[in-house]
Amino acid sequence: MQTRGICKRTMACAAPASSATLTITEEEPEVKRQRSDESVDNDAPPLDELLVALDVASRDETGETENTITALVKRARADGAIPRDYLVLAILIAFKRRNHAASQAEGMGAGERRLLRTVLKAIAKHEPNMVSLVLPLVPLYGSWRDMLVLAEELLELEDEGERPEQALLVDAICACFAAQMQKDSESLNDEESLPSSAAKYSPHEGRHSGTGSSAKRKLNKRLADCIAKKLGLGQGADGREADVRRLRAQYRRLRAALNKRLAEQGHLLEPLLSARRLDAIQFTKAPKTALAKARKAIMKDPAAAACWERAMATSSKAVPDITDLLQAAAEAIAEEAEPDENVKLTARRLRKAVAAAREARAKLLHRAEEMVGAAEGAHEADAPGAAAALQETARLPTLPVVLSAAGLRPHMRDDRALLMAAFIVARAQALSHVAVDGALVELSDPPAAPPVTACSSRAAASSAAAAAEAEAPEPSFEAFVARAAAAAAAAAAAAAAAAAAVPATAASANARLLAGGTAMLGTVEGRTGDVLALCTGFAPAAEPDELSQTTALLKAEGMRALLVHRMREKVEGGTPFAPRRELRPMAARGSEVLDVCFVLDLTGSMG
């Protein structure tokens, strides 16, 4: 995009209604900016590609994310733009991805914690003042824990090599903690007000006490002392600074008072557990992750267990959320050894996750309908095509296909997490099957056929009508896992027999993807949908030619798009990821291009 003629900078000054609005216009030299194409004198990719790469970056790709921020700065200089103008777009993407369902900000993101910290640290190398200005927004889109971990990481980097921007950001983080804790302490006696979680996640000398990391404990002491000083604690009667013991004692008392208030209101669980006040737990308000971790201790107390059972039967707010699939899978495996059924929470947690996924999908469909209406009302040449594409996207299902790394092993955490993801995706869309390593697995138990008798045959019509009206039983995840294991074992045995007869016929990952995707397309109306490959490492990408052939064959069967979701592992080698692969190039700025895809985020990034 090129800016021709005179560039005008306009500033509108707010004024009373009776007065005029002052507009200041300055003439600037003509600047040519190239945002959609790669410049000849710069090896940095175009701006649009950099932003897309940042928006789809994995949280584990720290080095790649840092390189993207560096490339944004180079791209801005090549375009004749101010680097801050491009870096602010990266900040917007990072905050959007950090946003989550329980945040205080509007919208919804994937809850990516690490990505936000990586972006802020990378941008701080270029624009530390910009990062310090947005730090107060971190607890609104994420949590105060993000601030704590960010400060610890910055101090660790500072110890490796002194950098002024790191000291600036650490001081700004401590100032944010101090300001919020001061505000909370001033309203401590107000019965209607509730303190924030700043005190809960504020640095303190006891943090990391059980990990054996003396270095991290020292870092937390430095952070705690900095916050205490900014709070004005530890001062003597003459206003002079007192010794560090008095400083830390007053800081501990302030934290304890604020955390006590949170515990009394039911928003903090740990103090009640340590004081053995299980009867005081408010299960609908307590943090769900803490409840999941402490479930065994709570269930050992009969009164607390009964109270929790009543709360979970009354409201799903008392049921721990699934915020990390791998952790939830490990907990589900551990639950199998529990003799007491009341201690097992996996079924309830999955039911809540399915309901949340359905609600999120309904919101996306509603938003798509609004976008369709806007596209239909737009007087542009490509408006009808955009409306049709949105309607198609909203209508098509997302079909889960599980691809195990080395044969399905449901007793292992990673494979159990894959099955859990497929189960949630299928149930949220009311699908009947899931493909596991090329084999179809029913979500629900197949109904048992009763023995045919004369009496039953005469009542066939009435029983069929009654069965149609009866509510279908809720699918059991444990039974689904058992069926998946049996189907995978049978498929593996058949593949082994085929490979023994003809060695070249061993079922590859691409073959399992093709078989599973084709089978899933056959289960839905119209044989059309998006195929979602759920895996820990996308093995088909190791053979690009075969993957392209598999994709073409699936498209011939009715697949619209192939979606790949890796749990956490990075892919070494194979097909490199390219944003918008095989899609039309982005149009020039000012002409909006939207690629809408309904995908349930199951990255476990909030864990």
KEBA-948975 format. One record per residue (C-alpha): residue number from 1; x, y, z. Coordinates in steps of 0.1 Angstrom, whole numbers, plus 2048, in hexadecimal, padded with zeros to 3 digits. Each point is the difference from the previous one (the first is absolute). Layout:
N
<NUM; <X; Y; Z>>
...
This chain:
607
<1; <800; 800; 800>>
<2; <80E; 822; 7F7>>
<3; <7F7; 822; 80F>>
<4; <7FF; 81A; 7E5>>
<5; <800; 826; 804>>
<6; <801; 812; 821>>
<7; <7FD; 7EC; 820>>
<8; <7EA; 812; 819>>
<9; <801; 7FC; 825>>
<10; <7DF; 80A; 810>>
<11; <7FA; 806; 825>>
<12; <7DD; 807; 80C>>
<13; <7FF; 812; 822>>
<14; <7E3; 7FA; 817>>
<15; <7EC; 81F; 808>>
<16; <7DE; 80A; 80D>>
<17; <7E3; 7FE; 7E9>>
<18; <7FE; 825; 7FB>>
<19; <824; 803; 7F5>>
<20; <80F; 7F6; 7DF>>
<21; <817; 7E2; 7FA>>
<22; <824; 808; 7FA>>
<23; <811; 7ED; 7E4>>
<24; <825; 802; 7FB>>
<25; <80E; 7F4; 7DF>>
<26; <825; 7FC; 7F9>>
<27; <810; 7F9; 7DF>>
<28; <819; 7E3; 7FF>>
<29; <815; 7F3; 7E4>>
<30; <7F2; 7E5; 7EA>>
<31; <808; 7DD; 80E>>
<32; <7FC; 7E0; 7EC>>
<33; <7F6; 7E3; 815>>
<34; <7FF; 7DC; 7F5>>
<35; <7EB; 7EB; 817>>
<36; <7F4; 7E3; 7EA>>
<37; <81F; 7F8; 7EB>>
<38; <824; 7F8; 809>>
<39; <818; 81D; 7FA>>
<40; <81E; 7FA; 7EA>>
<41; <819; 80F; 81A>>
<42; <7F2; 7EE; 81E>>
<43; <7FF; 7DB; 808>>
<44; <7E3; 804; 819>>
<45; <7DF; 7F0; 7F5>>
<46; <7E2; 816; 7F9>>
<47; <7ED; 80F; 81D>>
<48; <7E1; 7EB; 7FB>>
<49; <814; 7E0; 800>>
<50; <812; 80A; 820>>
<51; <7E0; 808; 812>>
<52; <7F0; 7DF; 7F4>>
<53; <81F; 7EC; 80B>>
<54; <7FD; 811; 823>>
<55; <7DB; 7F9; 802>>
<56; <805; 7DA; 7FA>>
<57; <821; 7FC; 812>>
<58; <803; 7E4; 819>>
<59; <807; 80A; 824>>
<60; <81F; 7EA; 800>>
<61; <80F; 812; 7E2>>
<62; <812; 81A; 815>>
<63; <81D; 806; 7E8>>
<64; <7E9; 802; 7E1>>
<65; <7EA; 81A; 812>>
<66; <81E; 815; 809>>
<67; <80C; 7FF; 7DC>>
<68; <7DE; 80B; 7F5>>
<69; <801; 81F; 816>>
<70; <823; 808; 7F2>>
<71; <7F3; 7FB; 7DD>>
<72; <7E3; 818; 807>>
<73; <81A; 81B; 80A>>
<74; <813; 7FA; 7E0>>
<75; <7E0; 800; 7EC>>
<76; <7F6; 822; 80E>>
<77; <821; 810; 7F8>>
<78; <7FF; 7F2; 7DD>>
<79; <7DD; 80E; 7FC>>
<80; <80A; 822; 80D>>
<81; <7E9; 7FC; 81E>>
<82; <806; 804; 825>>
<83; <808; 7DE; 810>>
<84; <7E8; 808; 81C>>
<85; <7E3; 800; 7E7>>
<86; <807; 7DC; 7F7>>
<87; <809; 7F4; 823>>
<88; <7DF; 80C; 80D>>
<89; <7EF; 7E8; 7E9>>
<90; <815; 7E4; 80F>>
<91; <7F5; 80B; 823>>
<92; <7DB; 7FF; 7F5>>
<93; <804; 7DD; 7F2>>
<94; <811; 7F4; 820>>
<95; <7E5; 80E; 817>>
<96; <7E5; 7F2; 7EA>>
<97; <80F; 7DD; 803>>
<98; <805; 804; 826>>
<99; <7DC; 809; 805>>
<100; <7EA; 7E5; 80F>>
<101; <7DD; 7F8; 80C>>
<102; <806; 80B; 824>>
<103; <812; 821; 7F8>>
<104; <7F3; 822; 807>>
<105; <804; 80B; 7DC>>
<106; <7E8; 7FC; 7E4>>
<107; <804; 7E6; 7E5>>
<108; <80F; 7DD; 802>>
<109; <822; 7F2; 7F8>>
<110; <814; 7E0; 805>>
<111; <80E; 809; 822>>
<112; <824; 7FF; 7F3>>
<113; <815; 80A; 81E>>
<114; <823; 7FA; 7F4>>
<115; <7FB; 811; 7DE>>
<116; <7F6; 821; 810>>
<117; <81F; 7FF; 816>>
<118; <816; 7F8; 7E3>>
<119; <7F2; 81C; 7EA>>
<120; <803; 819; 81C>>
<121; <824; 7F7; 808>>
<122; <80A; 801; 7DB>>
<123; <7EF; 822; 7FA>>
<124; <811; 80D; 820>>
<125; <822; 7FD; 7EE>>
<126; <7F4; 81A; 7E7>>
<127; <7E5; 814; 812>>
<128; <801; 7FB; 826>>
<129; <7EB; 81F; 808>>
<130; <7E4; 7F2; 7EA>>
<131; <800; 7DF; 813>>
<132; <7FF; 812; 822>>
<133; <7E1; 813; 7F5>>
<134; <7EC; 7E1; 7F8>>
<135; <80B; 7EC; 81F>>
<136; <7E1; 80B; 814>>
<137; <7EB; 7EE; 7E5>>
<138; <810; 7DE; 806>>
<139; <7EA; 7F8; 81F>>
<140; <7E1; 80A; 7ED>>
<141; <806; 7E9; 7E3>>
<142; <813; 7E5; 813>>
<143; <808; 7FF; 825>>
<144; <817; 80F; 81A>>
<145; <814; 7DF; 7FE>>
<146; <80B; 80B; 7DD>>
<147; <80F; 81F; 810>>
<148; <812; 7EB; 81A>>
<149; <80F; 7E7; 7E7>>
<150; <809; 81C; 7E8>>
<151; <813; 812; 81C>>
<152; <812; 7E0; 80A>>
<153; <80B; 7FA; 7DC>>
<154; <80C; 824; 7FB>>
<155; <815; 7FE; 820>>
<156; <80F; 7DF; 7F4>>
<157; <80A; 811; 7DF>>
<158; <80D; 81E; 813>>
<159; <817; 7EA; 815>>
<160; <80D; 7F0; 7E0>>
<161; <809; 822; 7F1>>
<162; <7F5; 823; 80D>>
<163; <7E8; 812; 7E9>>
<164; <7EF; 820; 809>>
<165; <7DF; 7F7; 7F0>>
<166; <7FD; 7E1; 816>>
<167; <806; 815; 820>>
<168; <7E6; 819; 7F3>>
<169; <7E5; 7E5; 7FB>>
<170; <807; 7EF; 821>>
<171; <7FC; 821; 812>>
<172; <7DF; 807; 7EC>>
<173; <7F3; 7DD; 80A>>
<174; <807; 806; 824>>
<175; <7EF; 822; 7FE>>
<176; <7E1; 7EF; 7F2>>
<177; <7FF; 7E7; 81D>>
<178; <805; 81C; 819>>
<179; <7E5; 816; 7F2>>
<180; <7E6; 7E4; 7FF>>
<181; <809; 7F3; 823>>
<182; <7FE; 824; 80D>>
<183; <7DE; 804; 7F0>>
<184; <7F4; 7DE; 80F>>
<185; <80D; 809; 823>>
<186; <7ED; 821; 800>>
<187; <7DF; 7ED; 7FA>>
<188; <808; 7E3; 817>>
<189; <7E6; 80B; 81A>>
<190; <7E5; 804; 7E6>>
<191; <7EA; 7E1; 802>>
<192; <7F2; 804; 7DC>>
<193; <822; 803; 7EF>>
<194; <816; 7E2; 7F7>>
<195; <826; 803; 7FD>>
<196; <810; 7F7; 7DF>>
<197; <817; 7E2; 7FD>>
<198; <81F; 816; 800>>
<199; <809; 7F6; 823>>
<200; <7FA; 7DB; 7F8>>
<201; <81A; 801; 7E4>>
<202; <817; 81A; 80E>>
<203; <824; 7F6; 805>>
<204; <80A; 7F4; 823>>
<205; <81D; 7F1; 811>>
<206; <7EF; 7DE; 804>>
<207; <7FA; 7FB; 7DA>>
<208; <813; 7E2; 7F1>>
<209; <808; 7F5; 824>>
<210; <7F7; 7DC; 7F7>>
<211; <813; 7FE; 7DF>>
<212; <823; 803; 80E>>
<213; <808; 81D; 7E8>>
<214; <813; 819; 816>>
<215; <805; 817; 7E2>>
<216; <7DB; 804; 7FA>>
<217; <7FA; 806; 825>>
<218; <819; 81C; 800>>
<219; <7EF; 80F; 7E1>>
<220; <7DF; 800; 812>>
<221; <80F; 811; 81F>>
<222; <80E; 81B; 7EA>>
<223; <7DE; 805; 7EF>>
<224; <7ED; 7FF; 821>>
<225; <818; 81A; 810>>
<226; <7FB; 817; 7E2>>
<227; <7DA; 7FE; 803>>
<228; <802; 806; 825>>
<229; <815; 81F; 7FC>>
<230; <7E8; 80E; 7E6>>
<231; <7E4; 7FA; 819>>
<232; <813; 815; 819>>
<233; <804; 7E3; 818>>
<234; <81D; 7FC; 819>>
<235; <804; 825; 808>>
<236; <808; 80B; 823>>
<237; <7F0; 81B; 814>>
<238; <818; 81A; 7F2>>
<239; <7F8; 7F6; 7DD>>
<240; <821; 7EF; 7FA>>
<241; <801; 7DD; 7F1>>
<242; <801; 7E5; 81A>>
<243; <812; 7DE; 7FE>>
<244; <7F6; 7E6; 7E7>>
<245; <7F0; 7E9; 81A>>
<246; <7E7; 81A; 80A>>
<247; <7F9; 807; 7DB>>
<248; <7F9; 7DC; 7F9>>
<249; <7EB; 7FB; 81F>>
<250; <7E9; 81C; 7F7>>
<251; <7FE; 7F3; 7DC>>
<252; <7F6; 7DE; 80D>>
<253; <7E5; 80E; 816>>
<254; <7F1; 814; 7E3>>
<255; <800; 7E1; 7E9>>
<256; <7F1; 7EB; 81B>>
<257; <7E4; 819; 807>>
<258; <7F7; 802; 7DB>>
<259; <802; 7DB; 7FA>>
<260; <7EB; 7F9; 81F>>
<261; <7E4; 816; 7F2>>
<262; <802; 7ED; 7DF>>
<263; <7FD; 7DF; 813>>
<264; <7E3; 80C; 814>>
<265; <7ED; 809; 7E0>>
<266; <808; 7DE; 7F2>>
<267; <818; 80B; 7E5>>
<268; <820; 7F1; 80F>>
<269; <803; 7DC; 809>>
<270; <823; 7FA; 80E>>
<271; <7FC; 812; 822>>
<272; <7E1; 7EC; 807>>
<273; <812; 7E0; 7F8>>
<274; <81E; 808; 815>>
<275; <7E9; 80A; 81D>>
<276; <7EB; 7E0; 7FB>>
<277; <7E1; 815; 7FC>>
<278; <7F1; 7EB; 7E5>>
<279; <7DD; 808; 80B>>
<280; <806; 825; 7F7>>
<281; <808; 7F9; 7DB>>
<282; <7E7; 810; 7E8>>
<283; <803; 7E8; 7E3>>
<284; <7EE; 816; 7E6>>
<285; <819; 81C; 806>>
<286; <820; 7EE; 807>>
<287; <81A; 7FE; 7E4>>
<288; <7F9; 7E1; 7EC>>
<289; <824; 7F6; 7FA>>
<290; <807; 800; 825>>
<291; <7E1; 7EB; 806>>
<292; <80C; 7E6; 7E7>>
<293; <822; 7FE; 810>>
<294; <7F1; 7FD; 823>>
<295; <7E4; 7E8; 7F8>>
<296; <80E; 7E3; 813>>
<297; <805; 814; 820>>
<298; <7DD; 80E; 7FD>>
<299; <7EF; 7DF; 7F9>>
<300; <811; 7F0; 81F>>
<301; <7EB; 818; 815>>
<302; <7DC; 7F2; 800>>
<303; <7EF; 821; 807>>
<304; <815; 813; 7E6>>
<305; <7FB; 7E4; 7E6>>
<306; <7DA; 801; 805>>
<307; <800; 825; 7FD>>
<308; <814; 7FF; 7E0>>
<309; <7E9; 7E5; 7F2>>
<310; <7E2; 815; 806>>
<311; <811; 81F; 7F1>>
<312; <809; 7ED; 7E0>>
<313; <7DD; 7F1; 7FD>>
<314; <7F2; 823; 803>>
<315; <818; 815; 7EB>>
<316; <81B; 7F9; 7E7>>
<317; <814; 81D; 80F>>
<318; <80B; 7E7; 81B>>
<319; <80E; 7E8; 7E7>>
<320; <825; 805; 7F8>>
<321; <807; 80D; 7DD>>
<322; <816; 7EE; 7E6>>
<323; <819; 81A; 7F9>>
<324; <81D; 7E8; 7F7>>
<325; <7F7; 7E1; 7ED>>
<326; <821; 7EE; 808>>
<327; <7FC; 807; 825>>
<328; <7DB; 7F6; 7FF>>
<329; <80A; 7E0; 7EE>>
<330; <81A; 7F7; 81B>>
<331; <7E6; 807; 81B>>
<332; <7E6; 7EA; 7ED>>
<333; <81A; 7E3; 7FF>>
<334; <807; 804; 825>>
<335; <7DB; 800; 808>>
<336; <7FC; 7DD; 7F2>>
<337; <811; 7F1; 81E>>
<338; <7E8; 812; 818>>
<339; <7E7; 7E8; 80F>>
<340; <7E9; 81C; 80B>>
<341; <7EB; 80C; 7E2>>
<342; <7F9; 821; 812>>
<343; <825; 80A; 7FD>>
<344; <7FF; 7FC; 7DA>>
<345; <7F9; 821; 7EF>>
<346; <809; 7F9; 7DB>>
<347; <7DC; 7FA; 7F5>>
<348; <7F4; 820; 80F>>
<349; <81E; 814; 7F3>>
<350; <7FA; 7F2; 7DD>>
<351; <7DB; 809; 801>>
<352; <809; 823; 80A>>
<353; <81A; 803; 7E4>>
<354; <7E7; 7F4; 7E6>>
<355; <7E6; 819; 80C>>
<356; <81A; 81C; 7FE>>
<357; <80A; 7F5; 7DD>>
<358; <7DC; 800; 7F4>>
<359; <7FA; 822; 80F>>
<360; <820; 80E; 7F0>>
<361; <7F6; 7F1; 7DE>>
<362; <7DD; 80F; 803>>
<363; <810; 822; 805>>
<364; <816; 7FB; 7E2>>
<365; <7E3; 7F6; 7EB>>
<366; <7ED; 81F; 80B>>
<367; <81D; 815; 7F7>>
<368; <803; 7F0; 7DE>>
<369; <7DB; 807; 7FA>>
<370; <807; 825; 808>>
<371; <81E; 800; 7E8>>
<372; <7EB; 7F0; 7E5>>
<373; <7E6; 81B; 804>>
<374; <81B; 81B; 7FE>>
<375; <810; 7EF; 7E1>>
<376; <7DE; 7FE; 7EE>>
<377; <7FA; 824; 807>>
<378; <822; 80B; 7F4>>
<379; <801; 810; 7DD>>
<380; <81F; 7EE; 7F5>>
<381; <807; 7E8; 7E4>>
<382; <80C; 7E4; 816>>
<383; <7E5; 804; 81B>>
<384; <7EA; 7E4; 7F3>>
<385; <81E; 7E8; 800>>
<386; <80A; 80A; 823>>
<387; <7DD; 7FA; 80D>>
<388; <7FE; 7DE; 7EF>>
<389; <822; 7F6; 80F>>
<390; <7F5; 80A; 823>>
<391; <7DF; 7ED; 7FD>>
<392; <813; 7E1; 7F5>>
<393; <819; 803; 81C>>
<394; <7E4; 804; 81A>>
<395; <7EE; 7E1; 7F2>>
<396; <81C; 7E7; 7FD>>
<397; <80B; 7EA; 81D>>
<398; <823; 7FB; 80D>>
<399; <808; 7DA; 7FF>>
<400; <819; 7F4; 81A>>
<401; <81A; 7E7; 7F4>>
<402; <818; 7F3; 81B>>
<403; <824; 7F7; 7F4>>
<404; <815; 7EF; 81B>>
<405; <825; 802; 7FE>>
<406; <809; 7DB; 804>>
<407; <7DF; 7ED; 804>>
<408; <7E5; 80B; 817>>
<409; <808; 7FB; 825>>
<410; <7E2; 80E; 814>>
<411; <812; 7FA; 821>>
<412; <81A; 81A; 7F5>>
<413; <7FA; 825; 807>>
<414; <805; 80D; 7DD>>
<415; <7E9; 7E7; 7EF>>
<416; <7E5; 804; 81A>>
<417; <801; 826; 7FA>>
<418; <7FB; 7FA; 7DB>>
<419; <7E2; 7EA; 807>>
<420; <7F3; 81A; 818>>
<421; <803; 81C; 7E6>>
<422; <7EE; 7EB; 7E6>>
<423; <7E5; 7F7; 818>>
<424; <7F9; 825; 808>>
<425; <801; 80B; 7DC>>
<426; <7E8; 7E4; 7F5>>
<427; <7E7; 805; 81C>>
<428; <800; 826; 7FC>>
<429; <7F4; 7FB; 7DC>>
<430; <7EA; 7E1; 808>>
<431; <815; 7EA; 7EA>>
<432; <7FB; 7DA; 802>>
<433; <823; 7F4; 7FA>>
<434; <825; 808; 803>>
<435; <81C; 7F2; 7EB>>
<436; <81D; 7F2; 813>>
<437; <81F; 7F5; 7EB>>
<438; <7E9; 7FA; 7E2>>
<439; <7E5; 7ED; 812>>
<440; <7DD; 80D; 808>>
<441; <7F7; 800; 825>>
<442; <7DC; 806; 80B>>
<443; <7FC; 81C; 81A>>
<444; <7E4; 7EE; 812>>
<445; <7FA; 7DC; 808>>
<446; <7ED; 7EE; 7E4>>
<447; <7DD; 7F7; 80C>>
<448; <7FD; 7DB; 809>>
<449; <7E7; 7EE; 7EA>>
<450; <7E5; 7EE; 815>>
<451; <7F7; 7DC; 7F7>>
<452; <7E4; 7FF; 7E6>>
<453; <7E0; 7EF; 80D>>
<454; <7DC; 800; 7F5>>
<455; <7F7; 817; 81C>>
<456; <81C; 818; 7F8>>
<457; <7F8; 800; 7DA>>
<458; <7DC; 809; 807>>
<459; <80B; 81E; 815>>
<460; <81C; 80B; 7E8>>
<461; <7EE; 81F; 7F5>>
<462; <7F8; 80D; 823>>
<463; <823; 7F8; 80D>>
<464; <810; 812; 7E3>>
<465; <7EC; 81F; 807>>
<466; <808; 7FE; 825>>
<467; <825; 7FC; 7F8>>
<468; <7FF; 81F; 7E9>>
<469; <7F2; 815; 81C>>
<470; <817; 7F3; 81A>>
<471; <81F; 815; 807>>
<472; <820; 7F0; 7F3>>
<473; <818; 7F7; 81C>>
<474; <81F; 816; 805>>
<475; <81F; 7F1; 7EF>>
<476; <819; 7F2; 819>>
<477; <824; 80B; 7FA>>
<478; <80E; 7E1; 811>>
<479; <7EB; 7EA; 7E9>>
<480; <80B; 815; 7E2>>
<481; <825; 7FB; 80A>>
<482; <7FB; 7DB; 802>>
<483; <7F0; 7FE; 7DE>>
<484; <81B; 816; 7F1>>
<485; <81B; 7E9; 80F>>
<486; <7EF; 7E1; 7F2>>
<487; <7FC; 810; 7DD>>
<488; <824; 80C; 7FF>>
<489; <80D; 7DE; 80B>>
<490; <7EB; 7EF; 7E4>>
<491; <80C; 819; 7E6>>
<492; <824; 7FC; 80B>>
<493; <7FD; 7DA; 7FE>>
<494; <7F1; 802; 7DD>>
<495; <81C; 818; 7F6>>
<496; <81A; 7E9; 80E>>
<497; <7F2; 7E2; 7EE>>
<498; <7FF; 814; 7DF>>
<499; <824; 80C; 805>>
<500; <80B; 7DC; 807>>
<501; <7F0; 7F5; 7DF>>
<502; <80B; 81E; 7EC>>
<503; <81B; 815; 812>>
<504; <7F8; 81F; 7EC>>
<505; <7DC; 802; 80D>>
<506; <808; 80B; 823>>
<507; <7E7; 81A; 80B>>
<508; <811; 822; 801>>
<509; <7F3; 81F; 812>>
<510; <7F4; 80D; 7DE>>
<511; <7ED; 7E0; 7FA>>
<512; <7F0; 802; 822>>
<513; <7F7; 824; 7FA>>
<514; <7F0; 7F7; 7DE>>
<515; <7ED; 7E3; 80F>>
<516; <7F4; 813; 81E>>
<517; <7F6; 81F; 7ED>>
<518; <7EE; 7ED; 7E5>>
<519; <7ED; 7EC; 81B>>
<520; <7F6; 81F; 813>>
<521; <7F4; 811; 7E0>>
<522; <7E9; 7E2; 7FA>>
<523; <7EF; 805; 822>>
<524; <7F3; 824; 7FA>>
<525; <7E5; 80C; 7E9>>
<526; <80C; 80A; 7DE>>
<527; <822; 7F0; 806>>
<528; <80F; 823; 804>>
<529; <813; 810; 81D>>
<530; <822; 80A; 80E>>
<531; <817; 7E4; 80B>>
<532; <812; 808; 821>>
<533; <81F; 7EB; 806>>
<534; <807; 7FD; 825>>
<535; <824; 7F5; 808>>
<536; <81F; 806; 815>>
<537; <817; 804; 7E2>>
<538; <7F3; 803; 7DD>>
<539; <812; 7E2; 7F1>>
<540; <7F0; 803; 7DD>>
<541; <813; 821; 7FC>>
<542; <821; 7EB; 7FE>>
<543; <7F5; 7F5; 7DD>>
<544; <7F4; 820; 7EE>>
<545; <7F8; 7EF; 7DE>>
<546; <7EB; 7E5; 811>>
<547; <7EF; 819; 815>>
<548; <7F6; 815; 7E2>>
<549; <7F2; 7E1; 7F0>>
<550; <7ED; 7F7; 81F>>
<551; <7F2; 823; 802>>
<552; <7F5; 7FE; 7DB>>
<553; <7EF; 7DF; 806>>
<554; <7ED; 80C; 81F>>
<555; <7F5; 81F; 7EC>>
<556; <7F3; 7E9; 7E5>>
<557; <7EC; 7EE; 81C>>
<558; <7F0; 820; 80B>>
<559; <819; 810; 818>>
<560; <800; 826; 7FF>>
<561; <820; 806; 815>>
<562; <819; 7EC; 813>>
<563; <806; 80D; 824>>
<564; <81D; 7F4; 815>>
<565; <801; 803; 825>>
<566; <821; 7F6; 812>>
<567; <7FD; 7FC; 825>>
<568; <822; 80F; 809>>
<569; <81D; 7F0; 7EF>>
<570; <812; 813; 7E4>>
<571; <806; 7F0; 7DE>>
<572; <825; 7FC; 7F6>>
<573; <804; 800; 7DB>>
<574; <7E5; 7F6; 7E8>>
<575; <7E8; 819; 7F0>>
<576; <807; 823; 80D>>
<577; <7E1; 813; 80B>>
<578; <7F7; 81D; 7E9>>
<579; <7E3; 817; 80A>>
<580; <7E3; 800; 7E7>>
<581; <810; 7E4; 7EC>>
<582; <7EE; 7FC; 7DE>>
<583; <7E8; 81C; 808>>
<584; <7FC; 81F; 7EC>>
<585; <819; 81C; 809>>
<586; <7F5; 81B; 818>>
<587; <7F0; 81D; 7EF>>
<588; <80D; 823; 805>>
<589; <7F8; 812; 821>>
<590; <7DE; 80F; 800>>
<591; <7F0; 7E2; 7F0>>
<592; <7F7; 7E7; 81C>>
<593; <807; 7DB; 7FB>>
<594; <7F2; 7E8; 819>>
<595; <808; 7DA; 803>>
<596; <7E7; 7F3; 81A>>
<597; <805; 7DD; 80E>>
<598; <7ED; 7F1; 81E>>
<599; <81A; 7EE; 814>>
<600; <7FF; 7F8; 825>>
<601; <820; 80B; 811>>
<602; <80D; 7E3; 814>>
<603; <824; 80A; 803>>
<604; <802; 7FD; 826>>
<605; <810; 822; 7FF>>
<606; <7F0; 80C; 820>>
<607; <810; 7E4; 814>>
